Amino acid sequence: METLCDRFPLHKAVFEGNLRKVSGCLRTCDIEERDVHGNTPLHLAVLLGHRECVYLLLAHGAPVKVKNNFGWSPLAEAISYGDRQMITSLLKKLKQQSREALEERRPQLTAALQELGDFYVEINWIFKAGYLYCQEYCHQILVKMDSTLVDFNDMKWQRGDLTFTFNGDAKVVSSSVDIDSFFLHCIRETVLCCVRQREKVFQRLRTEDTEAEIEEEVDLLMSSDIVSAMMSTKPITFSRSQAGWIWRADRTEMVGPYLSEVYSINGMMLISRKRREHLTEEDVVKNKALIDNLSKGGGNIMDSLPETSRRHSLHPPPKTGLTWDEYLLYDSERLPPIGRPMVLKEDKKNVKAHVAMSEEFPLSVDLILKVLEVVAPFKHFNKLKEFVAMKLPAGFPVRIEIPVFPTIIARVTFQDFKSCSNIPSSMFFIPRDYKEDPNRQSKRYSLCHLVE
């Protein structure tokens, strides 16, 4: 009869650091399986510092983004452990797997765009500190989004013109492709292109980073808090908002041209968690000074970022005294640390929010989710996608109050939607006279993903 200790042979081989057994188990075991604590074999290899097991698992496609019962991915655990080579390998694999996942979804996205037909939609985001206005066009299997915002971080706005495009039929292109045939965003080369109209220049985020850019991102990860922010949706309920002082009635509003029913969202909670066991006291002081400076109006976040020096691997944490059997039998909440002991700060905040639902809006929730899959790399749209994917009341969410940061609520309004005809394909290409700005500011892009 199989016991609990026999249920996870690949995990056990990794736990014991037996590379030969790991190799054998990979032929018959599920590399993505999670044990009683939610750890995959890759989690355990990282936590225990079994570097060769990490490389072998990555070579066989072990998932890097999956989280354990404690809410941490293998990359987060690698940052905590502090082995620079492991962090670099996991970061590269995470980027590769993200590209491959998007490529796998390409047929579904293309089919959804063809079903929608040609359209134009306006989306307005209002924050406490300003607003973001978006115009999105879709022609056959092409999507283009124009925005008035480049990025928003720590209460600071970066204003400008951001444009990116999705081409459902795009092929893999090289950096030497002629600019006349280069799309701002294609599926295998997910390119965020910031276009500055006055200067007629653009910047694009290439699919594959250079070694220098990877090294810089690793330096940033090793010198920053490990942050996880999530929106708890399990206890959420919807109730009709009421209007009137004496005679109360269900609240309805016109959102643009659409008659909408307004609902209160109850039980929404934002959970923010920070880990810093891998940081020095100097790191903590610098990071706190940076956040304080920004919160007091100290300028643009990119200008405030200190230059990161080359970070070396940390001394490994003490080896765990747990045996495999003991590890499995522990309750997750009482499990002793098997990696570096965690230094954790957790904040929970209840959020009041509302959503306006309209059955007159000419687009279904299922189809807008397909479109949001395209623009999800832009992190604010990823938050919107997660929200829309919840079980909402009947209709389409024409206006949503959505938390995008632990301290920031955004109001998102679908202001206009029009079916169009004869949208020219030329508007999805970079104009001939625009030149590429080679200054990528890779810190900006790596910083955008620290909380994800």
Phi, psi and chi 1 to 4 in degrees:
 res  aa     phi    psi   chi1   chi2   chi3   chi4
   1 MET       -  131.2 -177.7  176.6  178.4      -
   2 GLU   -72.6  131.3 -175.1 -177.1   52.4      -
   3 THR   -99.4  171.6   65.0      -      -      -
   4 LEU   -57.9  -38.2  176.0   63.0      -      -
   5 CYS   -69.1  -16.8  -61.7      -      -      -
   6 ASP   -97.4   -2.1  -61.0  -37.4      -      -
   7 ARG   -75.7  -24.0  -83.4 -176.8   52.2 -164.3
   8 PHE  -126.7   72.1  -52.8  101.4      -      -
   9 PRO   -62.3  -37.1   19.5  -31.1      -      -
  10 LEU   -68.6  -42.9  176.9   55.9      -      -
  11 HIS   -58.8  -43.4  -71.1   73.7      -      -
  12 LYS   -62.7  -43.7 -179.1  179.1 -179.5 -179.8
  13 ALA   -62.3  -39.5      -      -      -      -
  14 VAL   -67.3  -44.4  170.0      -      -      -
  15 PHE   -56.6  -40.0 -169.1   93.4      -      -
  16 GLU   -85.3   -5.6  -65.0  172.0  -13.0      -
  17 GLY    68.9   26.5      -      -      -      -
  18 ASN   -90.8   94.5 -168.9  -36.5      -      -
  19 LEU   -62.7  -36.7 -163.4   61.9      -      -
  20 ARG   -66.0  -42.5  179.1  174.7  -65.7 -178.5
  21 LYS   -66.9  -38.0  -78.9 -171.5  177.5 -179.6
  22 VAL   -58.7  -46.3  171.0      -      -      -
  23 SER   -60.5  -41.1 -179.1      -      -      -
  24 GLY   -67.9  -41.6      -      -      -      -
  25 CYS   -67.0  -28.2  -71.2      -      -      -
  26 LEU   -62.4  -19.4  -76.5  170.8      -      -
  27 ARG   -75.9  -25.4  -59.2 -171.2 -175.7   96.6
  28 THR  -124.0  -14.8   56.8      -      -      -
  29 CYS  -102.6  156.3  -63.6      -      -      -
  30 ASP   -82.1  115.0 -179.4    3.8      -      -
  31 ILE   -69.2  -18.1 -160.1  170.1      -      -
  32 GLU   -95.1   -2.0  -60.8 -175.4   16.2      -
  33 GLU   -63.1  141.3 -174.5  178.3   16.3      -
  34 ARG  -107.2  139.3  -62.0  168.4   59.2 -175.1
  35 ASP   -85.2 -166.3   62.7   25.1      -      -
  36 VAL   -64.5  -20.6  -66.5      -      -      -
  37 HIS  -100.9    8.0  -56.4  -62.3      -      -
  38 GLY    80.6    5.1      -      -      -      -
  39 ASN   -81.9  134.8  -74.3  -39.8      -      -
  40 THR   -84.2  169.0   63.1      -      -      -
  41 PRO   -55.5  -35.2  -28.9   36.3      -      -
  42 LEU   -66.9  -39.6 -176.5   58.7      -      -
  43 HIS   -53.4  -50.3  -85.5  101.2      -      -
  44 LEU   -64.3  -42.1  -71.4 -179.8      -      -
  45 ALA   -60.2  -40.6      -      -      -      -
  46 VAL   -70.0  -48.9  170.1      -      -      -
  47 LEU   -57.4  -36.6  -77.0  162.7      -      -
  48 LEU   -92.5   -3.1  -65.5  165.3      -      -
  49 GLY    71.2   26.1      -      -      -      -
  50 HIS   -85.3   83.1  -64.9  160.9      -      -
  51 ARG   -59.8  -44.3 -174.4 -171.3  -67.3  175.5
  52 GLU   -64.1  -35.9  -62.7  -55.7  -40.1      -
  53 CYS   -65.4  -38.8  -69.9      -      -      -
  54 VAL   -59.0  -49.2  169.3      -      -      -
  55 TYR   -63.7  -39.8  -62.1  154.1      -      -
  56 LEU   -66.1  -43.2 -178.3   59.2      -      -
  57 LEU   -65.1  -41.7  -68.2  168.4      -      -
  58 LEU   -63.4  -38.6  -70.6  177.0      -      -
  59 ALA   -63.3  -25.0      -      -      -      -
  60 HIS   -98.5   14.1  -76.8   77.6      -      -
  61 GLY    82.7   26.3      -      -      -      -
  62 ALA   -59.6  133.7      -      -      -      -
  63 PRO   -69.9  134.9   26.1  -33.5      -      -
  64 VAL   -96.5  -24.7  178.9      -      -      -
  65 LYS   -87.6  -19.5 -163.4  172.1 -176.8  178.9
  66 VAL   -63.0  143.7   64.4      -      -      -
  67 LYS  -109.0  150.8  -64.6 -178.8  179.3 -179.4
  68 ASN   -88.1 -172.6   57.2   21.4      -      -
  69 ASN   -62.3  -20.5  -68.9   -4.6      -      -
  70 PHE   -91.7   -3.7  -49.7   99.6      -      -
  71 GLY    89.4   18.8      -      -      -      -
  72 TRP  -118.8  141.5  -54.9  109.1      -      -
  73 SER   -89.0  165.8   67.4      -      -      -
  74 PRO   -57.5  -34.1  -28.4   36.8      -      -
  75 LEU   -65.4  -41.5  178.2   57.3      -      -
  76 ALA   -60.8  -42.2      -      -      -      -
  77 GLU   -68.0  -32.3  -61.3  -65.5    1.3      -
  78 ALA   -67.9  -38.7      -      -      -      -
  79 ILE   -62.4  -41.4  -63.6  168.2      -      -
  80 SER   -63.2  -43.4  170.2      -      -      -
  81 TYR   -65.4  -39.3 -168.3   92.1      -      -
  82 GLY    92.4   12.2      -      -      -      -
  83 ASP   -85.0  112.2 -174.4  -56.6      -      -
  84 ARG   -61.1  -40.8 -173.2 -179.5 -179.8   91.7
  85 GLN   -63.4  -40.8  -73.3 -177.2  -84.9      -
  86 MET   -65.0  -44.0  -80.3 -156.7  -56.1      -
  87 ILE   -59.2  -45.1  -63.7  170.8      -      -
  88 THR   -61.6  -44.1  -57.4      -      -      -
  89 SER   -64.8  -42.3  -62.7      -      -      -
  90 LEU   -69.3  -37.8  -92.9   75.1      -      -
  91 LEU   -64.0  -44.3 -179.1   60.6      -      -
  92 LYS   -62.4  -42.3  -71.7 -179.1  177.2  178.5
  93 LYS   -67.7  -36.7 -164.1   66.8  173.4 -179.0
  94 LEU   -61.2  -44.6  175.6   61.1      -      -
  95 LYS   -62.9  -42.5  -68.1  173.3 -179.5  -71.9
  96 GLN   -63.2  -45.6  176.4 -168.7  -23.7      -
  97 GLN   -66.2  -33.0  -69.2  177.0   -7.3      -
  98 SER   -65.1  -41.9  -62.9      -      -      -
  99 ARG   -64.2  -42.6  -65.6 -167.4  -59.3  -91.2
 100 GLU   -67.2  -36.8  -68.3  172.2  -10.5      -
 101 ALA   -64.9  -40.1      -      -      -      -
 102 LEU   -67.5  -37.4 -166.2   56.3      -      -
 103 GLU   -63.2  -39.0  171.1   67.6   11.2      -
 104 GLU   -64.5  -30.9  -70.8  176.7    4.4      -
 105 ARG   -85.5   -3.2  -64.6 -162.5  -61.0  -88.8
 106 ARG   -56.7  -46.4 -170.1 -150.6  -70.1 -136.6
 107 PRO   -59.3  -40.4  -24.5   35.5      -      -
 108 GLN   -66.5  -41.0  -68.8   80.9    9.6      -
 109 LEU   -65.5  -42.8  -61.2  179.5      -      -
 110 THR   -63.2  -42.5  -59.1      -      -      -
 111 ALA   -63.2  -39.2      -      -      -      -
 112 ALA   -66.0  -40.0      -      -      -      -
 113 LEU   -66.3  -38.9  -66.8  175.9      -      -
 114 GLN   -65.6  -36.1  -70.0  173.6  -32.2      -
 115 GLU   -67.3  -35.4 -177.3  178.5   -9.6      -
 116 LEU   -69.3  -32.8  -81.6  168.6      -      -
 117 GLY    76.0 -173.7      -      -      -      -
 118 ASP   -74.9  133.5  -66.9    3.2      -      -
 119 PHE  -153.1  167.2   69.3   86.1      -      -
 120 TYR  -135.2  133.1  162.3   82.0      -      -
 121 VAL  -137.6  141.3   63.2      -      -      -
 122 GLU  -109.2  134.1  -64.8  179.3   13.6      -
 123 ILE  -127.6  128.6  -54.9  174.4      -      -
 124 ASN  -116.1  126.5 -173.6   31.6      -      -
 125 TRP  -110.6  127.6  -60.5   64.2      -      -
 126 ILE  -117.1  121.7  -61.4  177.2      -      -
 127 PHE  -108.6  173.7  -57.8   86.4      -      -
 128 LYS   -60.9  -34.2  -69.9 -179.6 -179.1  178.9
 129 ALA   -98.6    0.2      -      -      -      -
 130 GLY   159.7 -156.9      -      -      -      -
 131 TYR  -143.4  161.5   69.1   92.7      -      -
 132 LEU  -127.6  126.6  159.8   63.4      -      -
 133 TYR  -116.3  128.8  178.4   71.3      -      -
 134 CYS  -124.8  142.0  -59.7      -      -      -
 135 GLN  -122.3  129.7  -64.6  176.1  -48.3      -
 136 GLU  -125.0  133.7 -171.2  168.4  -33.4      -
 137 TYR  -119.2  144.7  -60.4   84.0      -      -
 138 CYS  -133.2  127.3  177.9      -      -      -
 139 HIS  -131.5  111.5  170.1   58.9      -      -
 140 GLN    56.4 -106.1  -63.8  177.6   -0.5      -
 141 ILE  -115.9   27.7   51.6  175.3      -      -
 142 LEU  -114.1  137.3  -52.8  175.3      -      -
 143 VAL  -128.8  133.4  176.9      -      -      -
 144 LYS  -128.6  133.6  175.6 -175.2  177.3 -175.4
 145 MET  -123.3  125.2 -171.3 -172.6   75.8      -
 146 ASP  -105.0  133.0  -62.8  -38.7      -      -
 147 SER  -134.6  153.8  166.7      -      -      -
 148 THR   -94.0    6.0   60.2      -      -      -
 149 LEU  -128.7  132.9  178.8   67.9      -      -
 150 VAL   -86.8  -45.8  172.8      -      -      -
 151 ASP  -165.2  165.0 -157.0   -0.6      -      -
 152 PHE  -143.7  119.5  177.0   77.7      -      -
 153 ASN  -145.4  134.2  -86.6  -63.3      -      -
 154 ASP    49.4   49.4  -64.6  -68.3      -      -
 155 MET    69.9   12.3  -59.6  -69.5  -69.4      -
 156 LYS  -118.2  134.3  -64.6  -62.7  168.6 -174.6
 157 TRP   -97.6  143.9  -69.9   79.5      -      -
 158 GLN  -118.4   99.0  -63.9  176.1   38.6      -
 159 ARG   -80.0  151.1  -54.1  -66.0  -65.6 -176.8
 160 GLY   160.8 -168.6      -      -      -      -
 161 ASP  -111.4  114.0  -65.0  -46.1      -      -
 162 LEU  -109.8  127.5  171.9   70.3      -      -
 163 THR  -130.7  133.4  -61.3      -      -      -
 164 PHE  -145.3  154.8   68.8   93.3      -      -
 165 THR  -134.0  145.6  -54.7      -      -      -
 166 PHE  -112.7  130.5  164.6   73.9      -      -
 167 ASN  -118.7  110.8  174.2   14.8      -      -
 168 GLY   -63.9  -22.0      -      -      -      -
 169 ASP  -104.8   10.1  -84.3  -14.7      -      -
 170 ALA   -63.7  143.1      -      -      -      -
 171 LYS  -101.1  165.3  -53.3  -62.0 -177.6 -176.7
 172 VAL   -64.2  128.1  179.4      -      -      -
 173 VAL  -119.5  151.9  -66.0      -      -      -
 174 SER   -93.8  169.3   68.1      -      -      -
 175 SER   -69.5  -13.0   58.8      -      -      -
 176 SER   -96.1    7.0   60.8      -      -      -
 177 VAL   -62.8  145.4   69.2      -      -      -
 178 ASP   -63.3  136.0 -176.2   76.5      -      -
 179 ILE   -62.1  -26.7 -167.2  170.3      -      -
 180 ASP   -65.8  -23.8  -68.2  -23.4      -      -
 181 SER  -112.2   15.2   60.5      -      -      -
 182 PHE   -97.4  119.3 -176.2   79.0      -      -
 183 PHE   -82.2  146.4  -79.0   92.4      -      -
 184 LEU   -63.9  -30.8  -64.1 -178.1      -      -
 185 HIS  -145.3  116.7  173.7   92.2      -      -
 186 CYS  -127.2  163.1   67.0      -      -      -
 187 ILE   -65.6  -37.4 -163.5   70.6      -      -
 188 ARG   -90.2  -18.4  -70.5  -70.6  -61.0  -84.8
 189 GLU  -120.1   81.8  -68.5 -125.0  -17.1      -
 190 THR   -70.0  100.7  -55.3      -      -      -
 191 VAL  -112.6  119.0  180.0      -      -      -
 192 LEU   -91.0  120.2  -77.6  174.5      -      -
 193 CYS  -117.9  112.8 -175.4      -      -      -
 194 CYS   -89.4  117.0  -59.4      -      -      -
 195 VAL  -107.6  124.8 -179.1      -      -      -
 196 ARG  -103.2  109.0  -62.9 -161.5  -59.9  -87.0
 197 GLN   -64.0  -42.4  -59.1  -67.8  -10.8      -
 198 ARG   -62.4  -44.4  -70.4 -175.9  179.7  179.2
 199 GLU   -83.7  -12.8  -63.6   89.4  -16.6      -
 200 LYS    56.4   49.0  -67.6 -173.4  176.1 -178.0
 201 VAL  -129.6  161.8  -61.4      -      -      -
 202 PHE  -141.9  155.2   67.4   92.6      -      -
 203 GLN  -122.5  143.0  -70.7  179.9  -39.2      -
 204 ARG  -132.0  145.5   59.1 -172.3  174.5   94.7
 205 LEU   -92.6  110.9 -178.2   61.6      -      -
 206 ARG   -69.7  159.3  -63.1 -173.7  -62.0  -87.7
 207 THR   -61.7  -47.4  -59.6      -      -      -
 208 GLU  -112.6  128.3  -65.0 -171.8   10.6      -
 209 ASP   -78.2  154.3  -60.3  -59.5      -      -
 210 THR   -74.7  165.4   65.3      -      -      -
 211 GLU   -60.9  -38.3  -73.2  -62.3  -37.5      -
 212 ALA   -64.0  -39.2      -      -      -      -
 213 GLU   -69.5  -38.3  -71.0  161.1  -11.1      -
 214 ILE   -62.1  -44.6  -70.2  -72.3      -      -
 215 GLU   -62.0  -40.1  -66.8  -63.4  -31.5      -
 216 GLU   -65.1  -39.5 -177.4 -176.5   13.8      -
 217 GLU   -67.6  -37.8 -168.5  164.7   -9.9      -
 218 VAL   -62.8  -41.8  170.7      -      -      -
 219 ASP   -57.8  -43.5  -71.0  -29.7      -      -
 220 LEU   -65.4  -43.1 -174.8   60.3      -      -
 221 LEU   -63.2  -40.7  -68.6  172.3      -      -
 222 MET   -73.9  -16.2  -66.2 -177.2   71.9      -
 223 SER  -108.4    5.9   58.5      -      -      -
 224 SER  -118.9  161.3  -54.7      -      -      -
 225 ASP   -60.4  147.0  -69.9  -24.6      -      -
 226 ILE   -86.0  115.1  -53.7  168.5      -      -
 227 VAL  -117.5  136.9 -177.2      -      -      -
 228 SER  -132.8  124.0  172.1      -      -      -
 229 ALA  -124.9  128.0      -      -      -      -
 230 MET  -138.5  155.2   63.2  170.8  -70.3      -
 231 MET  -104.5  117.8  179.5  173.7   61.8      -
 232 SER   -78.1  118.6  177.9      -      -      -
 233 THR  -113.0   -6.8   59.2      -      -      -
 234 LYS   -60.9  -41.6  -71.5 -176.5  179.5  179.5
 235 PRO   -88.0    5.5   32.9  -34.4      -      -
 236 ILE   -69.8  135.9  -76.6 -179.1      -      -
 237 THR  -131.3  159.7   59.6      -      -      -
 238 PHE  -117.5  135.2  -63.3   87.3      -      -
 239 SER  -135.8  146.0   60.5      -      -      -
 240 ARG   -65.3  129.6  -74.4  -62.2  -56.1  -87.5
 241 SER   -71.0  146.9  -63.9      -      -      -
 242 GLN  -107.1  148.5  -59.5  -67.9  -57.7      -
 243 ALA  -128.8  154.7      -      -      -      -
 244 GLY   103.6  145.9      -      -      -      -
 245 TRP   -86.8  -44.3  -70.0   96.3      -      -
 246 ILE  -105.5  -58.0  -60.4  175.4      -      -
 247 TRP   -93.7  105.0  -54.9  105.0      -      -
 248 ARG   -81.8  140.7  -53.0  -72.6  -74.6  172.6
 249 ALA  -146.6  158.5      -      -      -      -
 250 ASP   -60.1  136.2  -70.7  -17.1      -      -
 251 ARG   -84.4  128.5 -179.0  177.3  158.4 -164.7
 252 THR  -125.2  150.1   59.4      -      -      -
 253 GLU  -143.9  155.8  -72.3 -174.3   17.6      -
 254 MET   -91.2  114.4  -65.9  -62.2  -63.9      -
 255 VAL  -103.7  101.9  179.3      -      -      -
 256 GLY    63.2 -130.6      -      -      -      -
 257 PRO   -90.8    7.9   31.1  -33.6      -      -
 258 TYR  -109.1  124.2  -50.9  109.6      -      -
 259 LEU   -71.4  128.5  179.5   63.8      -      -
 260 SER  -133.6  148.7  -50.5      -      -      -
 261 GLU   -99.7  130.6  -62.5  178.5  -15.6      -
 262 VAL   -98.9  132.3 -178.5      -      -      -
 263 TYR  -121.0  144.9  -69.0   82.8      -      -
 264 SER   -88.8  140.3  -63.7      -      -      -
 265 ILE  -103.0  115.3  -53.6  172.8      -      -
 266 ASN  -105.8  141.4  -48.7  -57.0      -      -
 267 GLY    86.2   12.0      -      -      -      -
 268 MET   -76.5  132.8  179.3  177.3  -69.5      -
 269 MET  -134.8  135.6  178.5  178.1  -69.9      -
 270 LEU  -101.0  128.8  -77.9  176.9      -      -
 271 ILE  -117.4  119.3  -57.4  172.8      -      -
 272 SER  -115.9  129.7  175.4      -      -      -
 273 ARG  -129.7  135.8  -53.1  171.3   75.3 -148.8
 274 LYS  -128.2  137.5  -64.8 -178.4  179.7 -179.6
 275 ARG  -121.9  141.6  -69.1  171.8   59.0  179.2
 276 ARG  -145.7   28.4   52.2 -178.0   52.5  164.1
 277 GLU   -68.0  -17.1   62.0  -91.0   13.5      -
 278 HIS   -91.0   -3.9   59.9  -64.7      -      -
 279 LEU   -96.4  152.1  -60.2 -179.9      -      -
 280 THR   -84.9  167.2   64.9      -      -      -
 281 GLU   -61.3  -34.8  -68.5 -174.9    8.1      -
 282 GLU   -64.1  -40.1 -176.9 -178.2    4.6      -
 283 ASP   -61.1  -46.5  -68.8  -30.2      -      -
 284 VAL   -60.9  -43.7  174.0      -      -      -
 285 VAL   -63.2  -45.6  171.2      -      -      -
 286 LYS   -63.0  -43.8  -75.5 -176.5  178.1  179.7
 287 ASN   -65.7  -39.6  -68.1  -21.3      -      -
 288 LYS   -66.8  -40.4 -174.0  177.1 -174.9  -58.1
 289 ALA   -63.7  -37.5      -      -      -      -
 290 LEU   -62.9  -48.6  169.8   63.0      -      -
 291 ILE   -65.5  -41.7  -61.5  -58.2      -      -
 292 ASP   -61.8  -42.3  -71.2  -15.3      -      -
 293 ASN   -61.7  -43.1 -178.0   46.8      -      -
 294 LEU   -68.7  -41.5  -68.6  169.1      -      -
 295 SER   -67.1  -20.7   64.1      -      -      -
 296 LYS   -98.7   14.1  -65.3  173.9 -178.2  177.3
 297 GLY    83.9   33.9      -      -      -      -
 298 GLY   -82.1   12.0      -      -      -      -
 299 GLY   110.0 -176.0      -      -      -      -
 300 ASN   -63.5  140.1 -173.6  -70.4      -      -
 301 ILE   -62.8  -35.3 -171.5  168.7      -      -
 302 MET   -70.0  -35.1  -64.8  -48.3  -56.2      -
 303 ASP   -70.2  -25.4  -64.0  -25.4      -      -
 304 SER   -86.4  -15.9  -58.6      -      -      -
 305 LEU   -66.0  127.2  -85.1  177.2      -      -
 306 PRO   -73.5  156.2   27.8  -33.8      -      -
 307 GLU   -68.7  129.4  -71.4  -63.6  -38.8      -
 308 THR   -88.9  131.7   52.4      -      -      -
 309 SER   -85.6  163.6   57.2      -      -      -
 310 ARG   -65.1  122.2 -176.4   48.8   41.8   90.0
 311 ARG   -92.9  135.4  -52.3  -71.9  -66.7 -155.7
 312 HIS   -99.2  159.4  -59.8  -70.0      -      -
 313 SER   -59.8  144.9  -64.6      -      -      -
 314 LEU   -82.1  160.7  -56.2  178.0      -      -
 315 HIS   -64.4  135.1  -69.1  -64.1      -      -
 316 PRO   -62.4  150.2   21.3  -31.5      -      -
 317 PRO   -69.8  164.6   26.5  -34.2      -      -
 318 PRO   -58.8  144.0  -20.2   31.5      -      -
 319 LYS   -68.5  142.4  -67.5 -174.5  177.4 -178.7
 320 THR   -67.0  145.6  179.2      -      -      -
 321 GLY   -92.7    1.5      -      -      -      -
 322 LEU   -75.8  142.1  -70.2  177.3      -      -
 323 THR   -88.2  168.8   64.7      -      -      -
 324 TRP   -59.3  -44.2  169.1 -114.1      -      -
 325 ASP   -62.5  -43.4  -66.7   -1.8      -      -
 326 GLU   -64.3  -39.8  -68.3  170.7  -22.6      -
 327 TYR   -58.1  -44.5  163.6   77.9      -      -
 328 LEU   -70.1  -32.9  -73.3 -179.6      -      -
 329 LEU   -82.5  -13.6  -65.4  175.0      -      -
 330 TYR   -72.6  144.4  -98.5   98.6      -      -
 331 ASP   -69.8  142.2 -179.3   87.7      -      -
 332 SER   -57.0  -38.7  -70.3      -      -      -
 333 GLU   -69.6  -20.8  -65.9 -177.2   -1.5      -
 334 ARG  -110.8    6.0  -60.2  177.7 -179.3  176.3
 335 LEU   -64.7  123.4 -179.6   68.9      -      -
 336 PRO   -63.1  155.0  -18.5   31.4      -      -
 337 PRO   -63.4  134.7   20.8  -31.4      -      -
 338 ILE  -109.6   -3.1   59.1  173.3      -      -
 339 GLY  -118.1 -142.6      -      -      -      -
 340 ARG   -73.8  131.1 -165.9  175.0  -58.6  -79.8
 341 PRO   -54.1  133.3  -26.7   35.0      -      -
 342 MET   -78.6  137.0 -162.0  178.3  -60.4      -
 343 VAL  -111.9  102.2  178.2      -      -      -
 344 LEU  -121.9  138.3  175.6   67.2      -      -
 345 LYS  -125.1  127.8  179.5 -179.0  178.6 -179.0
 346 GLU  -125.4  132.7 -178.2  174.8  -83.6      -
 347 ASP  -123.1  136.8  -67.9  -43.4      -      -
 348 LYS  -123.7  134.0  -63.4 -178.7  178.9 -179.2
 349 LYS  -136.9  124.6 -179.2 -179.2  179.1 -177.9
 350 ASN   -75.1  137.8  -69.1  -47.0      -      -
 351 VAL  -121.8  131.9  178.5      -      -      -
 352 LYS   -93.6  132.5  -67.1 -178.2  179.9  179.9
 353 ALA  -147.4  163.5      -      -      -      -
 354 HIS  -139.1  156.5  -62.2   85.3      -      -
 355 VAL  -139.6  138.0   60.3      -      -      -
 356 ALA  -106.6  119.8      -      -      -      -
 357 MET  -107.3  133.7  -53.4  -65.0  -62.1      -
 358 SER  -130.3  133.1  175.3      -      -      -
 359 GLU   -90.3    2.3  -61.6 -163.0   33.5      -
 360 GLU   -92.8  -15.2  -62.3  178.5   -5.6      -
 361 PHE   -67.0  130.4 -165.4   80.9      -      -
 362 PRO   -81.6   42.8   31.3  -35.4      -      -
 363 LEU  -154.1  140.9 -169.3   61.8      -      -
 364 SER   -91.5  158.0   70.6      -      -      -
 365 VAL   -61.6  -40.8  170.2      -      -      -
 366 ASP   -59.5  -41.4  -70.2  -20.0      -      -
 367 LEU   -72.5  -38.5  -74.1  178.9      -      -
 368 ILE   -66.3  -30.3 -163.1   63.0      -      -
 369 LEU   -62.8  -37.5  -80.6  172.4      -      -
 370 LYS   -64.2  -41.8  -63.5  -67.4 -175.3 -178.5
 371 VAL   -65.5  -41.0  175.6      -      -      -
 372 LEU   -66.7  -25.1  -68.5  174.6      -      -
 373 GLU   -59.7  -34.7  -76.1  -78.7   -8.5      -
 374 VAL   -68.6  -43.3  175.7      -      -      -
 375 VAL   -97.0    6.2  -63.3      -      -      -
 376 ALA   -59.4  -28.8      -      -      -      -
 377 PRO   -56.4  -26.7  -28.6   37.0      -      -
 378 PHE   -77.1  110.1 -169.8   51.0      -      -
 379 LYS   -60.1  -30.6   62.6 -179.3  177.3 -179.9
 380 HIS   -65.3  -34.4  -49.7  -50.8      -      -
 381 PHE   -73.3  -27.6  -80.7   87.9      -      -
 382 ASN   -65.4  -39.6 -170.9   45.4      -      -
 383 LYS   -62.0  -41.8  -61.0  -71.8 -173.7 -178.3
 384 LEU   -64.6  -41.2  178.0   58.7      -      -
 385 LYS   -60.4  -44.2  178.2  177.1   71.9   72.5
 386 GLU   -62.0  -38.4  -67.7  172.7    1.1      -
 387 PHE   -69.2  -46.8 -170.9   92.7      -      -
 388 VAL   -64.8  -26.8  173.9      -      -      -
 389 ALA   -71.6  -11.1      -      -      -      -
 390 MET   -69.0  166.1  -63.8 -168.9  -50.8      -
 391 LYS   -79.9   95.5 -170.4  174.9 -179.0  179.1
 392 LEU   -90.7  163.8  -62.2  170.4      -      -
 393 PRO   -62.2  172.4  -21.3   32.0      -      -
 394 ALA   -62.3  145.7      -      -      -      -
 395 GLY   108.3 -165.4      -      -      -      -
 396 PHE  -115.9  135.7 -175.0   89.4      -      -
 397 PRO   -75.6   85.5   29.1  -34.6      -      -
 398 VAL   -73.6  -21.2  -69.7      -      -      -
 399 ARG  -144.0  131.7 -170.8  178.2   67.4 -144.0
 400 ILE  -134.7  137.9  -56.5  168.6      -      -
 401 GLU  -100.7  113.8  -68.1 -179.0    4.5      -
 402 ILE  -128.9  133.8  177.1  175.5      -      -
 403 PRO   -76.9  124.8   25.2  -30.4      -      -
 404 VAL  -108.4  -19.2  -67.8      -      -      -
 405 PHE  -140.7  161.4  -62.8   98.6      -      -
 406 PRO   -55.3  -25.7  -28.6   35.7      -      -
 407 THR  -117.1    6.2   57.0      -      -      -
 408 ILE  -126.3  126.7  -62.8  -64.7      -      -
 409 ILE  -108.4  132.5  -61.4  -68.3      -      -
 410 ALA  -111.1  143.1      -      -      -      -
 411 ARG  -102.0  117.8  174.2 -179.9  -74.4 -173.7
 412 VAL  -107.2  125.6 -175.0      -      -      -
 413 THR  -126.5  126.2  -53.7      -      -      -
 414 PHE   -84.0   98.0  -70.6   82.5      -      -
 415 GLN   -80.6  -32.5  -64.7 -171.8  147.2      -
 416 ASP  -155.0  144.8 -167.0   13.2      -      -
 417 PHE  -142.8  126.2 -179.9   92.5      -      -
 418 LYS  -136.0  133.6  -63.9  177.2 -177.8  177.0
 419 SER   -76.9  134.3  -66.1      -      -      -
 420 CYS  -123.5  167.3  -57.3      -      -      -
 421 SER  -137.2  151.0   59.4      -      -      -
 422 ASN    61.8   39.0  -58.7  -39.0      -      -
 423 ILE   -71.8  122.9  -61.9  178.2      -      -
 424 PRO   -69.5  137.0   24.0  -33.2      -      -
 425 SER   -63.7  -25.1  -61.5      -      -      -
 426 SER   -61.6  -25.6   59.2      -      -      -
 427 MET   -71.8   -9.3   72.6  178.7  -61.0      -
 428 PHE   -94.7    4.2  -63.7   88.3      -      -
 429 PHE  -109.3  155.0  -68.6   87.6      -      -
 430 ILE   -68.9  131.8  -60.6  174.5      -      -
 431 PRO   -57.3  147.9  -24.9   34.7      -      -
 432 ARG   -58.8  -35.8 -179.0 -172.5  -63.5  -89.7
 433 ASP   -89.1    4.3   57.7  -18.0      -      -
 434 TYR   -83.2  142.2  -79.4   40.7      -      -
 435 LYS  -116.1  148.7  -64.0 -177.9  179.1 -179.8
 436 GLU   -79.7  131.4 -177.3  170.9    7.4      -
 437 ASP   -89.3  117.4 -175.2  -12.5      -      -
 438 PRO   -74.4   -9.8   29.5  -35.2      -      -
 439 ASN   -79.5   96.7  -62.1  -42.0      -      -
 440 ARG   -80.7  -23.9  -67.6 -173.4   59.8 -149.5
 441 GLN    51.1   62.1  -67.9 -178.6  -61.4      -
 442 SER   -61.2  -24.3   59.8      -      -      -
 443 LYS   -60.4  -36.3  -79.0 -175.2 -175.6 -179.8
 444 ARG   -57.7  -45.4  168.4 -176.2  -65.1  169.1
 445 TYR   -75.3  -38.2  -63.1  106.2      -      -
 446 SER   -66.7  -38.4   60.3      -      -      -
 447 LEU   -63.3  -33.8 -173.9   69.3      -      -
 448 CYS   -60.9  -23.5  -70.8      -      -      -
 449 HIS  -106.8    6.4  -63.2   91.2      -      -
 450 LEU   -65.0  -31.6  -69.8 -178.8      -      -
 451 VAL   -90.0  -12.5  180.0      -      -      -
 452 GLU   -77.9      -  -59.2  -59.1  -32.9      -
